[in-house]
Amino acid sequence: LEPKQAARELKLILQKAPTQDEFIRGSMGKGAHRADEIGRTMRDVKNYVCRALELDGLLDDDNGMELLVAGTICKLDLPIAAVYDQVWAKAHAAP
């Protein structure tokens, strides 16, 4: 038997690149979004953003929007927790 791992609570701050203001209307808000309410993968994050910004035409298009995390484009099939651990946390770790 292995003890159950406690689920981590990851919070995402979703920001639209300032260069996209002219092309994409709307805002993701200032607050953090709980990852467990969005989904498990970065595709779920992309679809959440598409719905929030009323970009329904991009819901089925995996090439229509890129997600940048700490300056790195992330594949949509990656788990949110893995991107947090391997991209964001590493980029923000103290030297």
Secondary structure as a PSIPRED ss2 file (coil, helix, strand):
# PSIPRED VFORMAT (PSIPRED V4.0)

   1 L C   1.000  0.000  0.000
   2 E C   1.000  0.000  0.000
   3 P C   1.000  0.000  0.000
   4 K C   1.000  0.000  0.000
   5 Q C   1.000  0.000  0.000
   6 A C   1.000  0.000  0.000
   7 A C   1.000  0.000  0.000
   8 R C   1.000  0.000  0.000
   9 E C   1.000  0.000  0.000
  10 L C   1.000  0.000  0.000
  11 K E   0.000  0.000  1.000
  12 L E   0.000  0.000  1.000
  13 I C   1.000  0.000  0.000
  14 L C   1.000  0.000  0.000
  15 Q C   1.000  0.000  0.000
  16 K C   1.000  0.000  0.000
  17 A C   1.000  0.000  0.000
  18 P H   0.000  1.000  0.000
  19 T H   0.000  1.000  0.000
  20 Q H   0.000  1.000  0.000
  21 D C   1.000  0.000  0.000
  22 E C   1.000  0.000  0.000
  23 F C   1.000  0.000  0.000
  24 I C   1.000  0.000  0.000
  25 R C   1.000  0.000  0.000
  26 G C   1.000  0.000  0.000
  27 S C   1.000  0.000  0.000
  28 M C   1.000  0.000  0.000
  29 G C   1.000  0.000  0.000
  30 K C   1.000  0.000  0.000
  31 G C   1.000  0.000  0.000
  32 A C   1.000  0.000  0.000
  33 H E   0.000  0.000  1.000
  34 R E   0.000  0.000  1.000
  35 A H   0.000  1.000  0.000
  36 D H   0.000  1.000  0.000
  37 E H   0.000  1.000  0.000
  38 I H   0.000  1.000  0.000
  39 G C   1.000  0.000  0.000
  40 R C   1.000  0.000  0.000
  41 T E   0.000  0.000  1.000
  42 M H   0.000  1.000  0.000
  43 R H   0.000  1.000  0.000
  44 D H   0.000  1.000  0.000
  45 V H   0.000  1.000  0.000
  46 K H   0.000  1.000  0.000
  47 N H   0.000  1.000  0.000
  48 Y H   0.000  1.000  0.000
  49 V H   0.000  1.000  0.000
  50 C H   0.000  1.000  0.000
  51 R H   0.000  1.000  0.000
  52 A H   0.000  1.000  0.000
  53 L C   1.000  0.000  0.000
  54 E C   1.000  0.000  0.000
  55 L C   1.000  0.000  0.000
  56 D H   0.000  1.000  0.000
  57 G H   0.000  1.000  0.000
  58 L H   0.000  1.000  0.000
  59 L C   1.000  0.000  0.000
  60 D C   1.000  0.000  0.000
  61 D C   1.000  0.000  0.000
  62 D C   1.000  0.000  0.000
  63 N C   1.000  0.000  0.000
  64 G C   1.000  0.000  0.000
  65 M C   1.000  0.000  0.000
  66 E C   1.000  0.000  0.000
  67 L C   1.000  0.000  0.000
  68 L E   0.000  0.000  1.000
  69 V E   0.000  0.000  1.000
  70 A C   1.000  0.000  0.000
  71 G C   1.000  0.000  0.000
  72 T E   0.000  0.000  1.000
  73 I E   0.000  0.000  1.000
  74 C C   1.000  0.000  0.000
  75 K C   1.000  0.000  0.000
  76 L C   1.000  0.000  0.000
  77 D C   1.000  0.000  0.000
  78 L C   1.000  0.000  0.000
  79 P E   0.000  0.000  1.000
  80 I H   0.000  1.000  0.000
  81 A H   0.000  1.000  0.000
  82 A H   0.000  1.000  0.000
  83 V H   0.000  1.000  0.000
  84 Y H   0.000  1.000  0.000
  85 D H   0.000  1.000  0.000
  86 Q H   0.000  1.000  0.000
  87 V H   0.000  1.000  0.000
  88 W H   0.000  1.000  0.000
  89 A H   0.000  1.000  0.000
  90 K H   0.000  1.000  0.000
  91 A H   0.000  1.000  0.000
  92 H C   1.000  0.000  0.000
  93 A C   1.000  0.000  0.000
  94 A C   1.000  0.000  0.000
  95 P C   1.000  0.000  0.000
